[in-house]
């Protein structure tokens, strides 16, 4: 579990194809000896497992599934990436609950200066837009952000200078692809309500009538 508060920018030292999969060697922004074998690290918002350390960085394996459903397949040697180590119990939850399981890949469709901030417009597939709400939380490339507005094709975000300077968003341009994770709690609530339709397995979702009987 993560918070979406990026610890710093890492650097891709090597991209090694392994059949349909790949292995990445990553130089972290923290001392390498703090990296623990087997720990989870969010790489541009995708939760990956440290398989070894050495060669100036830590290694992670990326499955064909992850390569095809995230932006990780486009990483190049020398590129910068957002990194966050897993949340510890007792840590401040400064962002929001992030699982590191990317829902879809979106595309930056707009970028403009608004005061001291940069406003981004991001389009995502319509089936995922259902989980985006105005003033709610969304994770973009591993960064916990607040949604400004939602329209029929996507949503907009205001990025403050601190976030711009400390993440890969400072390099982002119109047309770039970005990893999107919608709000974890929102997805579970939507699954329970299920729009009143039966879930797989034959059980009905939680309906408005059932909520009313329970006092909600």
C-alpha angles and dihedrals in degrees: 000000000000139000102222091243103130112224094204147303119294127195127231106234097177141004110202119186114220105187106287090346132063142210124219128204108205131189107215127213090234127067108289092227088066090065112100124210109250097017122134120246126181110230109193085335098311116117110232133173124237107238100177144344129225141086090073096304149034127278129226131182118229118200124222088249092057092044091053097044102041139043091257091096089067097054116125133197109274094024123134122239137186113248132192129169119220120282117262121219106259095030119126112263096222097161121026137280108292123181098193091235107128113221099194146332117261132191130231106238100170141026126177140155114251111179108305092337135076119233116213127193115206128190121205135176111286094240089064096041087074088075095052116093131180111266089008126120129268133172117228116184088340095309121125107228139169119241114236101188139350127213137169095285106032146309143279132234136192113220117201121218093255092057092043093053096044101046141047090264087089086069097042121117137182109284095031119132119235135190113247128199114180122213111298096213092046091055093053093047090050090048092052093047089040089180087278093293124130115264123227108280093046098274119129121235121247108280133206089249091055091049090051091052089052091054100257 
